[in-house]
Amino acid sequence: MNAIEERLIRGFDELNRLEYLKLTRKTVESKFAEVLEEAYIAGFASAAYILGETPRVNIADIGNAMTKVYDGESIFTKAKNYVGNEGELKRLFESEYHRCFTQGELDMAKAVAKSAENAASGTGGEIVKEWRTMRDDKVRDTHSYLQGVSVPLDAEYTTFDGDKAKAPGDFRLASNNANCRCYLTFKRI
């Protein structure tokens, strides 16, 4: 198991210890924000580690990653609506944790690519992202199809069923996002 897998699994383990039924409509929003911020920072730090860079998180980027709307409802409204429904609340926390983790990874890689471009530092060329799965029997076929596929940083991945995403957790179809444990790794080419 590599460092990114360990960090992602550690985050999911922490979510499994969360007492969802103790959350109220008043407390769920702050707990959700805390979890998403931790996810973003963990993803950001993971990409920094892979790329050999020092992480410098931009607070505005964290806020942008946490601002997501599905079917006209913010994720925070959805969380409030799921209070009392442990299964739905847990699924939302896990899916959004995962999405913010991968967004943090992408934002770090883009920042490194931009700084290398601007400085013409010669630290390496273009950065590409590579799709990685947990390589177990829980990985869905549409994600196994992407295992090891490398694309440019701003490119989308396309599954065999035609769904597209810039990163794990970013698919258009909810069925490709829920319970996803895939992650990205990066390399300079």
Residue pairs with C-beta under 8 A, 6 or more apart in sequence:
1 9
2 185
3 46
3 49
4 46
4 49
4 50
4 132
4 183
4 185
5 132
5 134
5 183
7 42
7 45
7 46
8 42
8 46
8 98
8 101
8 181
8 183
9 181
11 38
11 39
11 42
11 97
11 101
12 94
12 97
12 181
15 35
15 90
15 93
15 94
15 97
18 31
18 35
18 90
18 93
20 86
20 89
20 90
20 93
21 84
21 86
23 31
23 83
23 89
24 83
25 80
25 83
28 79
28 80
28 83
28 89
29 76
29 79
29 80
32 75
32 76
32 79
32 93
32 96
33 66
33 76
35 93
35 96
35 97
36 62
36 65
36 66
36 96
36 97
36 100
37 62
37 66
37 100
39 96
39 97
39 98
39 100
39 101
39 104
40 57
40 61
40 62
40 65
40 66
40 100
40 101
40 103
40 104
40 107
41 55
41 57
41 62
41 104
42 101
42 104
43 100
43 101
43 102
43 103
43 104
43 105
43 106
43 108
44 55
44 57
44 104
44 105
44 107
44 108
45 55
45 104
45 108
46 101
46 104
46 105
46 108
46 183
47 104
47 105
47 106
47 108
47 109
47 112
47 184
47 186
48 54
48 55
48 108
48 112
50 185
50 186
50 187
51 108
51 109
51 112
51 127
51 186
51 188
53 108
53 112
55 108
56 111
57 104
58 107
58 111
61 107
62 104
65 99
65 100
65 103
65 104
65 107
66 75
66 100
67 74
68 74
68 75
68 96
68 99
69 75
70 78
73 81
75 92
75 96
78 92
79 89
79 92
79 93
82 88
82 89
82 92
83 89
91 178
91 179
94 179
95 169
95 177
95 178
95 179
95 180
98 168
98 169
98 177
98 180
98 181
99 169
99 170
99 177
101 169
101 183
102 167
102 168
102 169
102 170
102 183
102 184
103 167
103 170
105 167
105 183
105 184
105 186
106 129
106 153
106 166
106 167
106 184
109 127
109 129
109 153
109 184
109 186
110 153
110 154
112 127
113 126
113 127
113 153
115 121
116 123
116 124
116 127
123 188
124 188
124 189
125 188
125 189
126 152
126 153
126 188
126 189
127 153
127 186
127 187
127 188
127 189
128 150
128 151
128 152
128 153
128 186
128 187
128 189
129 150
129 151
129 152
129 153
129 167
129 184
129 185
129 186
130 148
130 149
130 150
130 184
130 185
130 186
130 187
131 143
131 146
131 147
131 148
131 149
131 150
131 157
131 168
131 182
131 184
132 147
132 148
132 182
132 183
132 184
132 185
133 139
133 143
133 144
133 146
133 147
133 181
133 182
134 181
134 182
135 147
138 179
138 181
139 147
139 181
139 182
140 176
140 180
141 160
142 159
142 160
142 161
142 163
142 176
143 159
143 168
143 176
143 180
143 182
145 159
145 160
146 157
146 159
146 182
149 157
150 187
151 157
153 186
154 166
155 166
156 164
156 165
156 166
157 164
157 165
157 166
157 167
158 164
159 171
159 176
161 173
163 171
163 172
163 173
163 176
164 171
164 172
165 171
165 172
165 176
167 184
168 180
168 181
168 182
168 183
168 184
169 177
169 180
169 182
170 177
171 177
